[in-house]
Amino acid sequence: MKTQMEPRIYNIDLQNFRTIGAKVFTTRPRGIEVRTNSSIDAIEPQYDKIVITIPPDISSINPSFLEEFFENVVTKLGEDGFYKKFSFINEGRYKIETDLTEAIERILREENALA
């Protein structure tokens, strides 16, 4: 009888990448910086699931930040693949869904325009 292996899960805690005292993640350059410093592009193929933990006192994560942070993984996995692999722990008041949807749409629209 074959036993199912536990999925390999990796957590990226945005607390580790925030500016002290900051309540928002914003701007494209900051998204690129967090993408680089988190090694998300190298980590993604090594794990079955990736969990992004959002600090509870964050009030906003701008689509421009998310677009740069997730650009390569969304381009590689597509929208469905991204949502299957990535999940979010978000115990604060800010809800990421609208900003994330906008960022993913922009990434995929740009990818299609460039193709």
C-alpha positions as CSV (number, residue, x, y, z in Angstrom):
1,M,0.0,0.0,0.0
2,K,1.3,3.4,-1.0
3,T,1.4,6.1,1.6
4,Q,0.8,9.6,0.5
5,M,3.7,11.9,1.3
6,E,3.2,15.0,3.3
7,P,3.2,18.0,1.1
8,R,6.4,20.1,1.3
9,I,5.3,23.5,2.6
10,Y,7.4,26.7,2.9
11,N,6.3,29.9,4.7
12,I,7.3,33.4,3.6
13,D,6.6,35.7,6.5
14,L,6.3,39.3,5.3
15,Q,7.2,40.5,8.8
16,N,10.8,39.6,7.9
17,F,10.7,42.0,5.0
18,R,8.9,45.0,6.3
19,T,10.4,48.3,7.2
20,I,10.2,48.8,11.0
21,G,6.9,50.4,11.9
22,A,5.5,50.3,8.3
23,K,1.8,49.4,7.9
24,V,1.9,49.0,4.1
25,F,3.8,47.2,1.4
26,T,4.0,49.5,-1.6
27,T,5.9,50.4,-4.8
28,R,7.4,48.3,-7.5
29,P,11.0,48.6,-6.4
30,R,10.0,47.3,-2.9
31,G,8.2,44.4,-4.5
32,I,11.4,43.5,-6.5
33,E,13.4,43.8,-3.3
34,V,11.2,41.5,-1.4
35,R,11.1,39.0,-4.4
36,T,14.9,39.0,-4.4
37,N,15.4,38.8,-0.6
38,S,12.8,36.2,-0.1
39,S,14.2,34.0,-2.9
40,I,10.6,33.2,-3.9
41,D,11.6,32.3,-7.5
42,A,14.2,29.7,-6.3
43,I,11.9,28.4,-3.5
44,E,8.8,27.9,-5.6
45,P,9.9,24.8,-7.6
46,Q,11.1,23.1,-4.5
47,Y,7.8,23.1,-2.5
48,D,4.3,21.8,-3.0
49,K,2.7,24.7,-1.2
50,I,3.9,28.2,-0.3
51,V,2.2,30.1,2.5
52,I,2.6,33.9,2.7
53,T,2.0,35.2,6.2
54,I,0.8,38.8,6.3
55,P,1.5,40.6,9.6
56,P,-1.8,41.3,11.4
57,D,-1.2,45.1,11.6
58,I,-0.7,45.6,7.9
59,S,-3.3,48.0,6.5
60,S,-2.5,47.6,2.8
61,I,-0.4,45.8,0.2
62,N,-0.5,47.7,-3.1
63,P,-1.1,45.8,-6.4
64,S,2.1,47.4,-7.8
65,F,4.1,45.7,-4.9
66,L,2.3,42.4,-5.4
67,E,2.8,42.6,-9.2
68,E,6.6,42.7,-8.8
69,F,6.8,40.3,-5.9
70,F,4.8,37.6,-7.7
71,E,5.6,38.4,-11.3
72,N,7.8,35.4,-12.1
73,V,5.8,32.8,-10.3
74,V,2.5,34.0,-11.7
75,T,4.0,34.0,-15.2
76,K,5.4,30.5,-14.7
77,L,2.3,28.9,-13.0
78,G,-0.6,30.9,-14.5
79,E,-3.5,32.1,-12.4
80,D,-4.9,28.7,-11.5
81,G,-1.5,27.2,-10.7
82,F,-0.6,30.2,-8.5
83,Y,-3.8,29.8,-6.5
84,K,-3.2,26.1,-6.1
85,K,0.3,26.5,-4.8
86,F,0.1,29.8,-2.9
87,S,-2.0,30.6,0.1
88,F,-2.2,33.4,2.6
89,I,-2.4,33.6,6.4
90,N,-3.9,37.0,7.2
91,E,-5.3,37.4,10.7
92,G,-5.6,41.2,10.5
93,R,-8.2,43.5,9.1
94,Y,-6.6,44.0,5.7
95,K,-7.9,41.6,3.1
96,I,-5.5,40.9,0.2
97,E,-8.0,39.3,-2.3
98,T,-8.9,42.5,-4.3
99,D,-5.3,43.8,-4.6
100,L,-3.9,40.3,-5.4
101,T,-6.5,39.7,-8.1
102,E,-5.6,43.1,-9.7
103,A,-1.9,42.3,-9.6
104,I,-2.3,38.9,-11.1
105,E,-4.5,40.3,-13.9
106,R,-1.9,42.9,-14.7
107,I,0.9,40.4,-14.7
108,L,-1.0,38.1,-17.1
109,R,-2.2,41.0,-19.3
110,E,1.4,42.3,-19.6
111,E,2.6,38.8,-20.4
112,N,0.0,38.5,-23.2
113,A,0.9,41.9,-24.6
114,L,4.6,41.0,-24.7
115,A,4.0,37.6,-26.3
